């Protein structure tokens, strides 16, 4: 019988890509959502998902949704960075309790938030975690609870990555919310950091494929396992803006600075701006996840060339004219991506 995955946060960027990747590997995919009918319409390109009504903040809902699941993909986050303090720890506790009850493992997408400047610039899985931000401290606490759960019989897999971009349903990230404007032609690119500072990006279809391959070798993993995903490391961070301009065939559009000063002024009144501002330090210094362990385990890391990844990302965001940028072969690849079947 096929293994079953419960995805919490399936309408988000990583969750939706995990649904597609796991389906490709023969998994049965189940997803929990407070409004399952609306979620099914949002992910109409993924009719294979079995939707269950439930709230990640409700322990009984998560426990019920996880019955007979082999793995729980914990991909849920507060929208727009809002109310991290009141939601992320209770939600991970509910997932852990459900995993204990059902015998399922847990897949958790990690970030660089856990680490402080003492661990920069190159981060190994074992680098010290001394975060300087509130979200970083919350991430450390979530992973601490996951490690404790692994000592009580729950298999845990953490895959840490840089800033997300790409995929068919990824809107809550820096690429889609900060660098470009979804649904509009690329007339300018906004870049948040100094142009010369390196930055790491995780193309979500590649990250999800990596996670699926790791799960396929679950028997070879320790009870608590952490890997770093390399993704796209850009030695000069501005290379992402250049890639966007090249993908849009608009090499002369201006690259604008993110108005951090305005975000600072508005942060007392707009929670999303306040949460975004807390992450500014990650744009000021190069912070790179070392994927040596991952490559040694899998043999290689799935990797879509940056130009193709950016073109597909712009097309998925509905930037007018993006569909015209593809050759016939690339158009077919994008079609497979949007149908959730690309590998």
Backbone torsions as a table, in degrees:
resi	resn	phi	psi	omega
1	UNK	NA	147.4	-179.5
2	UNK	-69.0	146.5	174.4
3	UNK	-70.6	155.1	-178.2
4	UNK	-118.4	132.2	176.5
5	UNK	-114.1	133.2	169.6
6	UNK	-99.9	123.0	178.9
7	UNK	-107.8	122.4	174.3
8	UNK	-104.4	115.2	-173.1
9	UNK	98.5	34.8	-174.6
10	UNK	-70.5	-21.4	179.8
11	UNK	-83.7	-5.4	176.9
12	UNK	-84.2	178.1	-175.5
13	UNK	-61.4	-57.0	-178.4
14	UNK	-69.0	-41.3	-178.4
15	UNK	-60.7	-43.7	-179.4
16	UNK	-68.4	-38.2	177.7
17	UNK	-68.5	-33.6	176.0
18	UNK	-66.0	-37.6	177.5
19	UNK	-58.6	-46.0	-179.7
20	UNK	-66.0	-44.1	-177.3
21	UNK	-65.5	-44.3	-179.2
22	UNK	-66.2	-37.7	176.5
23	UNK	-58.9	-40.3	178.8
24	UNK	-61.7	-27.9	-179.6
25	UNK	-94.6	11.9	173.7
26	UNK	87.6	10.8	179.0
27	UNK	-76.3	150.6	163.6
28	UNK	-83.9	130.8	-173.8
29	UNK	-113.2	124.3	178.2
30	UNK	-119.4	143.8	179.8
31	UNK	-138.1	142.9	178.8
32	UNK	-108.3	137.0	-179.2
33	UNK	-153.7	147.0	178.8
34	UNK	-64.3	-31.2	178.7
35	UNK	-126.6	79.3	-172.1
36	UNK	-62.0	-34.7	179.8
37	UNK	-66.0	-42.2	177.9
38	UNK	-66.4	-39.0	179.2
39	UNK	-64.9	-40.0	179.1
40	UNK	-64.0	-36.2	176.6
41	UNK	-68.2	-39.3	179.6
42	UNK	-63.7	-37.3	179.3
43	UNK	-108.5	46.7	-178.4
44	UNK	-62.0	-22.0	178.1
45	UNK	-77.1	-0.4	179.4
46	UNK	-125.5	65.3	-176.6
47	UNK	-67.5	-10.3	-178.8
48	UNK	-76.5	-10.4	-177.6
49	UNK	-76.5	132.5	174.7
50	UNK	-93.7	108.8	-173.8
51	UNK	-88.6	137.7	178.6
52	UNK	-128.2	136.4	179.5
53	UNK	-76.5	132.0	178.8
54	UNK	176.1	162.7	-178.0
55	UNK	-119.8	128.8	-179.2
56	UNK	-63.2	-17.9	177.5
57	UNK	-86.0	-3.3	-178.8
58	UNK	-109.7	111.9	-174.7
59	UNK	-60.6	-39.2	-179.0
60	UNK	-65.6	-37.3	178.7
61	UNK	-63.4	-45.9	-178.0
62	UNK	-66.0	-41.8	179.3
63	UNK	-60.8	-43.1	-179.5
64	UNK	-67.0	-40.0	-178.8
65	UNK	-68.0	-26.2	-174.3
66	UNK	-88.7	-0.5	-178.7
67	UNK	-57.5	127.0	179.1
68	UNK	68.5	10.8	175.9
69	UNK	-79.3	146.4	177.3
70	UNK	-92.4	-28.0	177.3
71	UNK	-148.5	144.7	173.0
72	UNK	-110.2	120.2	175.7
73	UNK	-90.8	108.4	-177.4
74	UNK	-91.4	88.1	-174.8
75	UNK	-114.0	20.1	-175.2
76	UNK	-92.7	138.6	176.6
77	UNK	-141.8	153.7	174.4
78	UNK	-61.8	134.2	-180.0
79	UNK	-64.2	139.7	176.1
80	UNK	61.7	28.2	179.2
81	UNK	67.3	10.1	-170.5
82	UNK	-83.5	141.2	171.9
83	UNK	54.4	47.1	176.3
84	UNK	-59.4	-45.9	-174.1
85	UNK	-58.9	-33.4	-175.8
86	UNK	-93.5	-3.3	-172.6
87	UNK	-127.1	-41.3	-167.4
88	UNK	-67.7	-38.2	180.0
89	UNK	-72.0	-45.5	175.4
90	UNK	-58.7	-37.6	-179.4
91	UNK	-67.7	-41.0	179.0
92	UNK	-68.9	-33.3	175.9
93	UNK	-62.5	-40.3	-179.9
94	UNK	-66.7	-38.9	176.9
95	UNK	-65.0	-42.4	179.0
96	UNK	-62.3	-44.3	179.9
97	UNK	-62.7	-40.3	179.0
98	UNK	-66.4	-38.2	179.0
99	UNK	-65.2	-41.1	178.0
100	UNK	-62.3	-40.8	-177.2
101	UNK	-70.9	-35.8	-174.4
102	UNK	-97.0	-14.2	-175.5
103	UNK	80.6	14.7	-178.7
104	UNK	-81.9	155.9	169.3
105	UNK	-87.1	176.0	-180.0
106	UNK	-129.1	131.0	170.4
107	UNK	-108.4	126.5	-174.7
108	UNK	-129.0	121.4	175.6
109	UNK	-79.4	118.0	-178.6
110	UNK	-96.3	174.8	-178.0
111	UNK	-136.1	-179.0	175.7
112	UNK	-87.6	-0.8	-177.5
113	UNK	-58.3	-28.6	-177.1
114	UNK	-60.6	-23.3	-167.6
115	UNK	-103.8	145.6	175.8
116	UNK	-106.2	179.1	-176.9
117	UNK	-57.8	-23.9	-179.2
118	UNK	-67.4	-17.7	-179.8
119	UNK	-100.6	-9.9	-177.8
120	UNK	-73.5	156.9	5.9
121	UNK	-97.1	-17.7	-175.6
122	UNK	-108.8	121.6	-172.2
123	UNK	-107.1	120.3	170.8
124	UNK	-94.9	167.7	179.6
125	UNK	-60.4	-26.6	-176.4
126	UNK	-99.1	7.3	-179.8
127	UNK	-61.0	147.0	-179.1
128	UNK	-62.5	142.9	-178.7
129	UNK	-109.9	96.1	177.8
130	UNK	-126.9	72.7	-174.8
131	UNK	-67.6	152.1	179.7
132	UNK	-107.1	4.0	-177.3
133	UNK	-123.2	162.1	179.0
134	UNK	-66.0	-43.0	179.1
135	UNK	-65.5	-35.5	177.2
136	UNK	-63.4	-43.2	178.8
137	UNK	-63.2	-36.9	177.7
138	UNK	-66.3	-40.7	177.6
139	UNK	-62.5	-41.9	177.9
140	UNK	-61.7	-42.4	-179.9
141	UNK	-65.3	-39.3	178.0
142	UNK	-61.8	-44.4	179.5
143	UNK	-69.0	-32.0	176.3
144	UNK	-62.3	-42.0	179.8
145	UNK	-68.2	-35.8	176.7
146	UNK	-65.9	-40.6	177.8
147	UNK	-63.6	-41.6	178.1
148	UNK	-62.0	-38.3	178.6
149	UNK	-64.4	-36.4	179.6
150	UNK	-64.5	-28.3	178.2
151	UNK	-76.8	-9.2	178.0
152	UNK	-111.3	18.2	171.6
153	UNK	103.7	1.1	179.1
154	UNK	-95.1	122.0	176.5
155	UNK	-75.8	130.6	-175.4
156	UNK	-125.9	132.2	175.5
157	UNK	-124.7	122.5	177.7
158	UNK	-114.3	129.4	176.0
159	UNK	-120.1	106.8	-178.5
160	UNK	-88.9	146.2	-177.0
161	UNK	-150.2	167.4	176.6
162	UNK	-81.1	-156.9	-177.8
163	UNK	-65.3	130.8	-179.2
164	UNK	-72.5	148.8	165.3
165	UNK	-157.4	160.7	175.8
166	UNK	84.0	-175.7	-174.4
167	UNK	89.0	170.3	-173.8
168	UNK	-87.5	-18.7	-174.5
169	UNK	-135.1	36.8	-175.9
170	UNK	-105.9	102.1	178.8
171	UNK	-118.6	-19.3	-174.9
172	UNK	-95.8	66.6	178.5
173	UNK	-153.2	170.4	-176.3
174	UNK	-62.5	-39.1	-177.6
175	UNK	-59.9	-49.2	-174.0
176	UNK	-81.6	-29.6	-176.1
177	UNK	-99.3	-19.9	-175.2
178	UNK	-116.6	-44.4	-172.1
179	UNK	-81.5	-39.9	-178.8
180	UNK	-129.9	172.7	178.2
181	UNK	-113.8	110.4	-179.2
182	UNK	-56.5	141.9	177.0
183	UNK	78.7	4.0	-178.7
184	UNK	-129.3	152.5	176.1
185	UNK	-61.8	152.8	178.3
186	UNK	-78.0	103.0	178.4
187	UNK	-108.3	-11.6	176.2
188	UNK	-165.8	156.7	174.8
189	UNK	-122.1	128.8	177.1
190	UNK	-98.6	125.3	-178.5
191	UNK	-116.1	129.2	-171.8
192	UNK	-79.0	-20.4	-171.4
193	UNK	-122.0	175.8	172.9
194	UNK	-59.0	139.9	-173.1
195	UNK	-62.8	-30.0	-173.3
196	UNK	-88.7	-8.0	-175.9
197	UNK	-85.3	128.1	-179.3
198	UNK	-64.0	152.1	-179.7
199	UNK	-147.2	149.6	-176.7
200	UNK	-114.2	133.5	-178.8
201	UNK	-123.0	146.8	177.9
202	UNK	-118.4	111.4	176.2
203	UNK	-76.1	115.9	-167.0
204	UNK	-59.3	-40.0	175.8
205	UNK	-58.9	-37.7	177.7
206	UNK	-68.4	-41.4	-179.2
207	UNK	-65.0	-42.5	179.7
208	UNK	-65.9	-40.1	176.9
209	UNK	-61.0	-41.2	177.9
210	UNK	-60.9	-46.7	-179.7
211	UNK	-62.0	-40.4	179.2
212	UNK	-63.7	-39.0	178.1
213	UNK	-67.4	-36.4	176.6
214	UNK	-65.0	-43.2	178.8
215	UNK	-64.0	-31.7	178.1
216	UNK	-65.0	-19.9	178.2
217	UNK	-114.1	34.5	-175.7
218	UNK	-57.2	-32.7	-178.9
219	UNK	-66.5	-18.6	-180.0
220	UNK	-93.5	-0.8	-176.2
221	UNK	-97.0	151.0	174.2
222	UNK	-71.0	169.1	179.6
223	UNK	-63.4	-31.6	174.0
224	UNK	-127.0	112.2	-173.7
225	UNK	-129.8	135.8	178.6
226	UNK	-127.7	135.2	175.5
227	UNK	-130.4	150.6	174.1
228	UNK	-106.0	130.6	179.8
229	UNK	-93.9	126.3	-175.6
230	UNK	-76.3	-45.6	179.5
231	UNK	61.0	-134.3	-179.6
232	UNK	-111.6	108.1	173.8
233	UNK	-95.0	121.6	-179.6
234	UNK	-109.7	109.8	-175.8
235	UNK	-58.9	-38.5	170.7
236	UNK	-107.3	111.7	-173.9
237	UNK	-55.4	-30.3	-178.0
238	UNK	-64.9	-11.9	177.7
239	UNK	-57.9	-28.4	177.9
240	UNK	-67.7	-41.9	176.6
241	UNK	-62.9	-40.5	177.6
242	UNK	-63.2	-38.8	179.2
243	UNK	-66.1	-36.8	177.8
244	UNK	-65.9	-44.3	179.9
245	UNK	-64.4	-39.1	179.3
246	UNK	-68.5	-41.5	-179.6
247	UNK	-64.3	-35.8	179.2
248	UNK	-83.1	-2.6	-175.5
249	UNK	53.7	40.4	176.6
250	UNK	-130.1	65.8	-172.7
251	UNK	-65.9	-14.8	-175.6
252	UNK	-100.5	0.2	-179.9
253	UNK	-66.6	146.6	-175.7
254	UNK	-71.1	151.6	171.2
255	UNK	-105.6	116.6	-175.8
256	UNK	-100.9	154.5	175.3
257	UNK	-83.8	142.7	174.3
258	UNK	-68.9	130.9	-177.8
259	UNK	-77.5	74.6	-178.7
260	UNK	-58.3	-33.5	-179.3
261	UNK	-61.7	-42.2	179.0
262	UNK	-66.2	-40.0	177.5
263	UNK	-61.4	-36.8	179.2
264	UNK	-65.1	-43.8	-179.4
265	UNK	-65.3	-35.4	-176.3
266	UNK	-90.0	-12.1	-174.0
267	UNK	-59.7	-31.2	176.7
268	UNK	-65.7	-19.0	-174.7
269	UNK	-110.3	-20.6	-177.6
270	UNK	-123.4	109.5	-174.1
271	UNK	-61.8	-37.7	179.8
272	UNK	-60.5	-42.8	178.8
273	UNK	-64.9	-37.5	179.5
274	UNK	-64.2	-41.5	-179.7
275	UNK	-70.7	-37.6	177.2
276	UNK	-64.0	-41.6	-177.6
277	UNK	-62.1	-32.4	-179.6
278	UNK	-62.4	-25.8	-177.8
279	UNK	-91.5	7.9	-176.6
280	UNK	-60.1	-32.6	-176.4
281	UNK	-59.4	-26.4	-179.0
282	UNK	-74.9	-10.7	175.9
283	UNK	-98.3	-14.1	-176.1
284	UNK	-86.1	-24.9	-177.1
285	UNK	-131.0	150.0	175.8
286	UNK	-70.0	128.9	179.5
287	UNK	-133.0	114.9	-173.2
288	UNK	-127.3	131.2	174.7
289	UNK	-84.6	128.3	-179.5
290	UNK	-86.7	118.0	-177.0
291	UNK	-98.2	21.6	-178.5
292	UNK	-56.6	-44.0	-179.3
293	UNK	-63.3	-42.8	-179.2
294	UNK	-62.5	-47.1	-179.1
295	UNK	-64.1	-38.3	178.4
296	UNK	-63.7	-33.9	-177.3
297	UNK	-80.4	-45.0	-176.2
298	UNK	-91.4	-18.9	-175.3
299	UNK	97.3	-39.8	173.6
300	UNK	-160.5	161.6	177.5
301	UNK	-102.2	129.9	175.4
302	UNK	-54.1	132.9	-172.1
303	UNK	-149.9	114.7	173.6
304	UNK	-90.1	129.3	178.1
305	UNK	-52.3	145.1	-173.1
306	UNK	-58.4	-40.8	-177.0
307	UNK	-63.7	-40.7	178.6
308	UNK	-69.9	-42.3	-179.8
309	UNK	-60.3	-41.8	-179.1
310	UNK	-70.2	-40.8	178.3
311	UNK	-62.3	-43.7	178.3
312	UNK	-65.7	-35.4	179.3
313	UNK	-65.2	-43.8	179.0
314	UNK	-64.5	-41.5	179.1
315	UNK	-63.9	-42.1	-179.7
316	UNK	-65.6	-28.8	178.0
317	UNK	-80.7	-3.2	176.4
318	UNK	76.4	25.6	176.6
319	UNK	-68.4	118.1	-175.8
320	UNK	-54.2	135.3	179.2
321	UNK	92.0	-12.9	-177.3
322	UNK	-63.0	-35.8	-179.0
323	UNK	-63.2	-24.2	-178.5
324	UNK	-78.3	-4.9	-174.2
325	UNK	-89.1	2.3	-171.4
326	UNK	-107.6	145.4	166.6
327	UNK	-73.4	170.9	180.0
328	UNK	-60.2	-40.9	-179.4
329	UNK	-65.1	-42.6	179.6
330	UNK	-66.7	-36.3	178.4
331	UNK	-62.6	-39.8	177.4
332	UNK	-64.8	-38.7	177.9
333	UNK	-63.6	-41.7	179.0
334	UNK	-65.3	-38.2	177.4
335	UNK	-61.3	-43.4	177.8
336	UNK	-64.1	-37.2	178.6
337	UNK	-61.9	-48.5	-176.8
338	UNK	-69.4	-18.1	174.7
339	UNK	-90.6	-0.9	176.9
340	UNK	74.6	28.5	-177.4
341	UNK	-124.1	4.5	-179.0
342	UNK	-76.1	146.5	177.4
343	UNK	-118.1	NA	NA
